Amino acid sequence: MNLKSLLLSALTFGSVVAPTANAGYVYEGYHLMDGNDFPGYEVVATPMIQALTEMGVPVVDGGKNDVDMCRPQEDKMTLGFYVPASNVMVICTKSIPGWLQMETLTHETVHVIQDARAGINNGDLEEAPQSHLIQLANQMDPKKMNIIYQLYTQDQYAVEIEAFFFETQPQVVVNEIQRWAF
């Protein structure tokens, strides 16, 4: 059984055993997150994760599951990632403050929305219209633009501009992800 099948089985099991808590527990060695894993942000994290769960996107705690990509490197650290080919999100939680974990959840949820625009089961992310991206880039903090230029390749700029812009606006992202989930 692969990771995706295992996680979806866990989500199904969780919704049968505890319908209000589809994550936040360990199932066959994997910790799946829920809003309670984001203390102080439960009001926005809970509906965000519920919408992701309805879309079949489990949110995995990369710190508790000791995910390789979440281990700090000498010169960089991954905060989280979304794998559109398998519809799995990982939030790296070790040594990362709660506010940054929430920002990362929001950022990665924007990538799920991009995946939904392209068709959630095809592994692609669809960019926002060029005019919208230019508007976001012009309004974005120049420090964030520099992060994008330093950490990503040019073909990733468009999806990252949108994700970085909205990562500090979780309620906007909750409203949008709920449109795709419901």
C-alpha positions as CSV (number, residue, x, y, z in Angstrom):
1,M,0.0,0.0,0.0
2,N,1.5,3.4,-1.0
3,L,1.6,6.5,1.2
4,K,-1.4,8.1,-0.6
5,S,-3.6,5.0,-0.2
6,L,-2.6,4.7,3.4
7,L,-3.4,8.3,4.2
8,L,-6.7,8.3,2.4
9,S,-7.6,5.1,4.3
10,A,-6.7,6.9,7.5
11,L,-8.9,9.8,6.6
12,T,-11.8,7.5,5.9
13,F,-11.2,5.7,9.1
14,G,-11.0,9.0,11.0
15,S,-14.3,10.2,9.5
16,V,-16.1,7.1,10.6
17,V,-14.6,7.0,14.1
18,A,-14.6,10.8,14.8
19,P,-16.5,12.8,12.2
20,T,-15.5,16.1,13.5
21,A,-11.8,15.3,13.6
22,N,-10.5,13.9,10.3
23,A,-6.9,14.4,11.3
24,G,-4.7,15.2,14.3
25,Y,-4.0,11.6,15.2
26,V,-1.5,8.9,14.4
27,Y,-2.7,6.1,12.0
28,E,-0.3,3.3,11.1
29,G,2.6,5.5,12.0
30,Y,1.5,8.7,10.1
31,H,0.5,11.8,11.9
32,L,-2.2,13.7,10.0
33,M,-2.8,17.3,11.0
34,D,-6.0,19.2,11.9
35,G,-6.8,22.7,13.1
36,N,-5.7,21.9,16.6
37,D,-2.1,21.4,15.3
38,F,-2.0,25.2,14.7
39,P,-2.5,26.7,18.2
40,G,-3.8,30.2,18.0
41,Y,-4.9,29.7,14.4
42,E,-7.6,27.0,14.9
43,V,-10.4,29.3,13.6
44,V,-8.8,29.4,10.1
45,A,-6.7,26.2,10.1
46,T,-9.7,24.0,10.9
47,P,-11.9,24.9,7.9
48,M,-8.9,25.0,5.6
49,I,-7.8,21.5,6.5
50,Q,-11.5,20.3,6.4
51,A,-11.8,21.6,2.8
52,L,-8.4,20.0,1.9
53,T,-9.6,16.7,3.4
54,E,-12.9,16.8,1.4
55,M,-10.8,17.3,-1.7
56,G,-8.7,14.1,-0.8
57,V,-5.6,16.1,0.2
58,P,-4.3,14.9,3.6
59,V,-2.1,17.3,5.6
60,V,0.9,15.4,7.0
61,D,3.0,16.5,9.9
62,G,6.5,16.3,8.3
63,G,8.2,16.8,11.7
64,K,6.4,14.0,13.5
65,N,6.7,11.7,10.5
66,D,10.4,12.5,10.1
67,V,10.0,13.3,6.4
68,D,13.4,13.5,4.8
69,M,12.7,16.8,3.0
70,C,11.7,18.4,6.4
71,R,15.2,17.8,7.8
72,P,17.2,21.0,7.9
73,Q,20.0,21.2,5.4
74,E,23.3,23.0,5.8
75,D,22.2,26.0,3.8
76,K,18.4,25.7,3.5
77,M,15.2,24.4,5.2
78,T,12.0,23.2,3.6
79,L,8.9,24.6,5.5
80,G,6.4,22.4,3.6
81,F,5.4,21.2,0.2
82,Y,2.5,20.0,-1.8
83,V,2.8,17.1,-4.3
84,P,0.1,17.6,-7.0
85,A,0.8,14.2,-8.6
86,S,-0.3,12.5,-5.4
87,N,-2.4,15.2,-3.8
88,V,-0.5,15.1,-0.5
89,M,0.6,18.1,1.6
90,V,3.4,18.1,4.1
91,I,4.0,20.8,6.7
92,C,7.5,20.6,8.3
93,T,7.0,21.4,12.0
94,K,10.3,20.8,13.8
95,S,12.0,24.0,14.9
96,I,9.4,26.2,13.0
97,P,7.3,28.6,15.0
98,G,3.5,28.2,14.9
99,W,2.9,31.4,12.9
100,L,5.3,30.2,10.2
101,Q,3.6,26.7,10.1
102,M,0.3,28.5,9.6
103,E,1.8,30.7,6.8
104,T,3.2,27.5,5.2
105,L,-0.2,25.7,5.4
106,T,-1.8,28.7,3.7
107,H,1.0,28.9,1.1
108,E,0.7,25.2,0.2
109,T,-3.1,25.5,0.1
110,V,-2.8,28.1,-2.6
111,H,-0.9,25.4,-4.6
112,V,-3.9,23.0,-4.0
113,I,-6.2,25.7,-5.4
114,Q,-3.8,26.0,-8.4
115,D,-4.0,22.2,-8.8
116,A,-7.8,22.3,-8.6
117,R,-7.9,25.0,-11.4
118,A,-5.9,22.6,-13.6
119,G,-7.9,19.5,-12.5
120,I,-7.0,18.1,-9.1
121,N,-6.0,14.6,-10.3
122,N,-3.6,15.5,-13.1
123,G,-0.5,16.6,-11.3
124,D,-0.4,20.1,-12.8
125,L,-0.7,23.6,-11.3
126,E,-2.5,26.2,-13.3
127,E,-1.2,29.8,-13.1
128,A,-3.4,32.8,-12.5
129,P,-3.9,35.1,-15.5
130,Q,-0.8,37.1,-16.3
131,S,-2.5,40.5,-15.5
132,H,-3.4,39.2,-12.0
133,L,0.1,38.0,-11.4
134,I,1.6,41.3,-12.4
135,Q,-0.8,43.1,-10.0
136,L,0.2,40.7,-7.2
137,A,3.9,41.1,-7.9
138,N,3.6,44.9,-7.9
139,Q,1.9,44.8,-4.5
140,M,4.2,42.2,-3.0
141,D,6.9,42.9,-0.4
142,P,10.2,43.1,-2.4
143,K,11.8,40.7,0.1
144,K,9.3,38.0,-0.9
145,M,10.0,38.6,-4.5
146,N,13.8,38.2,-3.8
147,I,13.0,34.9,-2.0
148,I,11.1,33.7,-5.1
149,Y,14.0,34.7,-7.4
150,Q,16.6,33.0,-5.2
151,L,14.8,29.8,-4.4
152,Y,12.8,28.9,-7.5
153,T,13.4,28.5,-11.2
154,Q,11.8,30.9,-13.7
155,D,9.1,28.4,-14.7
156,Q,7.9,28.4,-11.0
157,Y,7.7,32.1,-10.5
158,A,4.0,32.5,-11.5
159,V,2.7,29.9,-9.1
160,E,5.0,31.0,-6.3
161,I,4.1,34.7,-6.7
162,E,0.5,33.8,-6.0
163,A,1.3,31.5,-3.1
164,F,3.7,34.0,-1.4
165,F,1.2,36.8,-1.9
166,F,-1.6,35.0,-0.2
167,E,0.3,33.1,2.5
168,T,-0.4,35.9,5.1
169,Q,-4.1,36.0,4.1
170,P,-5.5,32.7,5.4
171,Q,-9.1,33.7,5.5
172,V,-9.0,34.7,1.8
173,V,-7.4,31.3,1.1
174,V,-10.0,29.5,3.3
175,N,-12.8,31.2,1.3
176,E,-11.3,30.1,-2.0
177,I,-10.4,26.5,-1.0
178,Q,-14.0,26.0,0.3
179,R,-15.3,27.0,-3.2
180,W,-13.3,24.1,-4.6
181,A,-14.1,21.6,-1.9
182,F,-17.9,22.0,-1.5
